[in-house]
Amino acid sequence: MSAGPAVREVRLHAAAPDKPEEGHACNGCGVCCALATCPVGRIVFHRGRRACPALRWQADRYVCGLAVAPGDYLGWLPRAWRAAAGRLVARSIAAGKGCDCDAEVAA
């Protein structure tokens, strides 16, 4: 007998965009980061299958705090390196490139 898929509830901002289909353009819905911390976040925050503490609501979408404000999480990082670190994080997680989250979302 199969146990079936695991069900987890995450709470997101009421104005968050709907999750796009896997493979479609990222729209900042936040579902992926609310479900689990990415590989970069796992190194920085020492956590895995929990919501990423760097998930930030910004204007009308979620963004990666490590990408947009790395100094807020990596205070030891010299200021001169922060912009480059943010770009490196964004590139390593393919921020904004395409949805790689296969979670099914129920309203």
C-alpha positions as CSV (number, residue, x, y, z in Angstrom):
1,M,0.0,0.0,0.0
2,S,1.4,3.4,-1.0
3,A,1.4,6.2,1.5
4,G,0.7,8.8,-1.3
5,P,2.4,12.1,-1.7
6,A,3.4,14.2,1.3
7,V,1.2,17.2,2.0
8,R,2.8,20.3,3.4
9,E,1.2,23.7,4.0
10,V,3.1,26.9,3.4
11,R,1.7,30.4,3.9
12,L,2.6,33.1,1.4
13,H,1.8,36.7,1.0
14,A,-1.8,37.2,-0.2
15,A,-0.7,39.1,-3.2
16,A,1.9,36.5,-4.3
17,P,1.5,35.5,-7.9
18,D,0.2,32.0,-8.6
19,K,2.9,29.3,-9.0
20,P,3.8,28.9,-12.7
21,E,3.9,25.4,-14.3
22,E,7.3,23.7,-13.9
23,G,9.6,24.8,-16.7
24,H,7.8,28.2,-17.3
25,A,9.3,31.5,-16.4
26,C,9.8,32.3,-12.7
27,N,7.4,34.9,-11.4
28,G,8.5,35.2,-7.8
29,C,5.7,33.1,-6.3
30,G,7.9,31.9,-3.5
31,V,6.6,28.3,-3.4
32,C,10.0,26.7,-4.0
33,C,11.8,28.6,-1.3
34,A,8.9,28.3,1.2
35,L,9.1,24.5,0.8
36,A,12.8,24.0,1.1
37,T,16.1,25.8,1.3
38,C,18.2,25.8,-1.9
39,P,21.7,24.3,-2.0
40,V,23.3,27.8,-1.4
41,G,21.0,28.4,1.5
42,R,21.8,25.0,3.0
43,I,25.4,26.0,3.1
44,V,24.8,29.4,4.6
45,F,21.9,28.5,7.0
46,H,22.7,24.9,7.8
47,R,19.2,23.7,7.0
48,G,17.4,21.8,4.4
49,R,13.8,20.8,4.1
50,R,12.4,23.9,5.7
51,A,11.5,27.4,4.5
52,C,14.5,29.5,3.5
53,P,15.1,32.3,6.0
54,A,16.3,34.5,3.0
55,L,12.9,34.4,1.3
56,R,11.8,38.0,1.1
57,W,8.7,39.7,0.0
58,Q,9.6,42.7,-2.2
59,A,7.0,45.0,-3.8
60,D,4.8,42.4,-5.5
61,R,6.9,39.2,-5.6
62,Y,9.3,37.1,-3.6
63,V,13.0,37.4,-4.1
64,C,16.1,35.7,-2.7
65,G,17.6,37.8,0.1
66,L,21.0,36.2,-0.5
67,A,20.9,37.5,-4.1
68,V,19.5,40.9,-3.5
69,A,21.0,41.8,-0.1
70,P,23.8,39.3,0.7
71,G,25.2,41.6,3.4
72,D,22.1,41.1,5.5
73,Y,22.9,37.4,5.8
74,L,26.7,37.4,5.4
75,G,27.7,40.4,7.6
76,W,31.3,39.2,7.5
77,L,31.5,39.7,3.7
78,P,33.4,42.9,2.8
79,R,31.1,45.6,1.3
80,A,33.1,45.7,-1.9
81,W,32.3,42.0,-2.5
82,R,28.6,42.0,-1.8
83,A,27.3,43.0,-5.2
84,A,29.4,40.2,-6.8
85,A,28.3,37.7,-4.2
86,G,24.6,38.6,-4.9
87,R,25.2,38.0,-8.6
88,L,27.0,34.7,-7.9
89,V,24.1,33.5,-5.7
90,A,21.5,34.5,-8.3
91,R,23.4,32.7,-11.0
92,S,23.9,29.6,-8.9
93,I,20.2,29.2,-8.2
94,A,19.2,30.3,-11.7
95,A,17.1,33.1,-10.2
96,G,14.3,34.2,-12.5
97,K,15.3,31.7,-15.2
98,G,12.5,29.1,-14.9
99,C,10.4,27.3,-12.4
100,D,12.0,24.0,-11.3
101,C,9.5,23.3,-8.5
102,D,7.2,20.4,-9.2
103,A,5.0,21.0,-6.2
104,E,1.2,20.9,-6.7
105,V,-0.5,24.0,-5.2
106,A,-4.0,23.9,-3.8
107,A,-5.8,27.2,-3.0
